[in-house]
Amino acid sequence: IPSGVVWRQYLKLMWRIIDQESSLQWILLESAAELLDWRNSTPCIMTEAGEYIKEASALQERNKMKQLVEEHPKNVSPLCDLSIREEGFDEWQVLNYPDMTVENRSKHALFRAGRLVGRGGASNIVLLVDNNENHENENDDLRVVCMDEFLSLFGERYPCAGMEELLALKSACEATYRRRNAPKVADDVENAEMTEEQVQQGLRSGTLARGRLEVTKANPKEAYVTSGKERYFVNLESDNFARALHHDMVVVKPLSESQWGRPVGRRRLVYNRTEEDEETEVESEGPVVPSAMLVSVMDNSRRQFVATMVDKPTGDERAILVVPFDIRIPKIRLQSRQWPAYVNQRLLVEIDGWEVGSSYPAGHLVKIIGPIGDLETEIDCLLYEHEIQLKPFSAKALACLPPKGSEWTISNSEIKQRRDLRSSHRIFSVDPPGCQDIDDTLHARALPNGDVEVGVHIADVTHFVKHESALDKEAQARGTTFYLVDRRFDMLPSLLSSDLCSLHGKTDRLAVSVIWVFSANLETIKSCWYGQTVIHNCQAMTYEQAHNILNDKAPDNPSLPPPPPLTAGSPVDPSLIGPLKEDLRILQRLTRKLRKDRETIGGAVDLSSGDLGTELKFSLDENGNPTKVMPKKELEIHNTIAEMMILANQSVAEKIYDTFPESSLLRIHRKVNDDQFDELESALKAGGIAFDGSSNMALAESLEKAKRTAKGNNVVNALWQSLATRAMSEALYISTGLKEEGVGLSHYGLGIDKYTHFTSPIRRYADVVVHKQLLAALAIDKLDAAVKQQTTSDLRLHLEQVPDSSVISILKGDGISGIKRPSEKTSLEVDGGF
């Protein structure tokens, strides 16, 4: 049972112990919280000058204590000891607790709580106090210890507890506490780290701003903080409080215009002829930009990083520096005599804190991942770096799967509720060879009146993944399927992702379809139908097979072995070659027009790299190890299928937005700032090409001009595309009712007014959300007009909270824009009790 002062001084240390050892039970007293509030507001610490000052709490101290209780409910129990009364004799009345000072009451309450817990059946009760607290042992049955003695007892009982790291963390906690409560020197007050009270006051008055710190990869000493519409430049090299890490939630003080900084950006080594005739590092002279100074860290980002020990220690044999994989993270100092075991190993380390005056943050070793260069080790490092820690699906989630497993079939009752396309439509798929999770299929046909009907049919994942079920929640937490060269980590169990949801060839499956009817000249969309269907994929082709059919070649190579079962690429039925060619020709003709319209009307920017391809493919040996990497050759059929998926995503976006304008999940891509194109503009000018990036259409025209100038030089053309891609902002998911003022809903790169992700629900949870919204919108369409308005309101309320997943498209750095995460929401709260 810790006292209030111990909670304040050693919270981080106790959290580590709780994470490490689950057999200990910790009690958080109401009287301890009362003492902390009193010490916040009452001068109780005597300085060297003999003056008393208020005790400064750590930022987010109360919220972190609440979080500890929530994350470890079996190990940390709140006890409202100020509200509990014992029957019969209770010292509360005898000693008249209400008339005591808060400090005395806290001292007596600590022992009283120990006796209450003991009489409740607990044994081996330890009262944990600070060295400076005057706690005499009032009861021989209760053991009173300070932190040093407690760690000694802990080490005796749990000899493998990493005592060296715990002692180092204890020292770090004490140093942080001393620094926080040291009197401020007059000259340093302006630039000192602020207390929580000062931070909250500054945020309320508008003199301070809050935002996420984004350190640049081009120059790890430079960062930006976006707060509302303002974006501030932060120079981490010259800032007086630069102990924040990439992606921390920080508080900044905007600087006056005379103090604005000039970002250097990427440092380049260029050849400058000087008297010494040697290479020198030249920094680009950019314009001054609105700047700010860091004053406080409100919420830490992740604190575990993959790192490597580069240099062996000198002098103090316990202190070593490790270099993180992420260039935006500084070197981390570890304290350990076991460092020889770290040589030539990948390490997972956790940062504990960053003291004033120290060049590096302090941390401890979490685990040795494995030897450098080992394939499994390096793959584990990738997963750790992207915070992908995928546990096996839980028993609750697996219990949501169909009991018959792979023997599941579509029931007659389910077929009656859907539009049956199995015998009326020739439906097929086109995917990479060996594809198991086939999300999408298509059809195309000419109607008797001359019109053209085309359809996109997507796996009906929500039929199997019910809303708010255990399986739904685990899929939401994963957010996406992660693909590596030789393996993948599925968002859904393989029974669904590779079998029941996958639209395999020669198989009946459930789908959600979008079917358009175009005029004969493909100029006008006459109708668009959305709904749940039953389909039969007559042929699961690969891109190469479809390409061969379109070009009157044999679709299959008889010298190659057939693909594994339930994958794309099985031999094409000879009787289907002619009909499939007709269907593919219709799609090819339609998508050429759709693509041209997006480019000429919407200003779509083509960032593909021509024959070099925009994706890579790998050759694997018999053990599954990659041996060769090469660009995929881009065929027109790739663009044909992609254009149909874009059309489906666009149509669904319009449908859900019409029904749920305040809560639809869309995918937006913002306009690029002109200064982001500096590198591209310089490169084009060097080639004598004029550049205009004022709009997506102007950019597309500039790139097309550059492509013509390249005269078929694919390497040069790929350079232009690469520089343009690097200048682009990331696309974002956004809940339309929560978008920031002035932010549009269009997709800059695709040249589309509204866009979403609908076509890949097997491998991307955002698409599952969109499927739910589309089906809800269709349900509303079927309602009687008299009750439509009320039900629309109910459904909007139900769908208003887009699931908040920290791993949605994590490999691309994407997230859901506009949603306040719990840590951000609670960071402004100042409450006085539990």
Secondary structure, 3 states (H helix, E strand, C coil): CECHHHHHHHHHHHHHHHHHCCCCCEEEEHHHHHHHHHHHHCEEEECCCCCEEECCCCCCHHHHHHHHHHHCCCCEEEECCCCCCCCCCCHHHHCCHHHCCHHHHHHHHHHHHHHHHHHCCCCCCEEECCCCCCCCCCCCCCEEECHHHHHHHHHHHCCCCCHHHHHHHHHHHHHHHHHHCCCCCHHHCCCCCCCHHHHHHHHHHCCCEEEEEEECCCCCCEEEEEECCEEEEEECCCCCCCCCCCCCEEEEEECCHHHCECCCCCCEEECCCCCCCCCEEECCCCCCECEEEEEEEEECCCCEEEEEECCCCCCCCCEEEEEECCCCCCCEEEECCCHHHHCCEEEEEEEEECCCCCCCCEEEEEEEEEECCCHHHHHHHHHHHCCCCCCCCCHHHHCCCCCCHHHCCCCHHHHHCCEECCCCCCEEEEECCCCCCCCEEEEEEECCCCCEEEEEEEECHHHCCCCCCHHHHHHHHHCECEECCCCEECCCCHHHHHHHCCCCECEEEEEEEEEEEECCCCCCEEEEEEEEEEEEEEEEEEHHHHHHHHCCCCCCCCCCCCCCCCCCCCCCCHHHHHHHHHHHHHHHHHHHHHHHHHHHHHCCCCCCCHHHCCCEEEEECCCCCEEEEEECCCCHHHHHHHHHHHHHHHHHHHHHHHHCCCCCEEEEECCCCHHHHHHHHHHHHHCCCCCCCCCHHHHHHHHHHHHHHHCCCHHHHHHHHHHHHHHCCCCEEEEHHHCCCCCCCCECCCCECCCCCCCCCCCEHHHHHHHHHHHHHHHHHCCCHHHHHHHHHHHHHHHCCCCCCCCCCHHHCCCEECCCCHHHHHCCCCCCCC
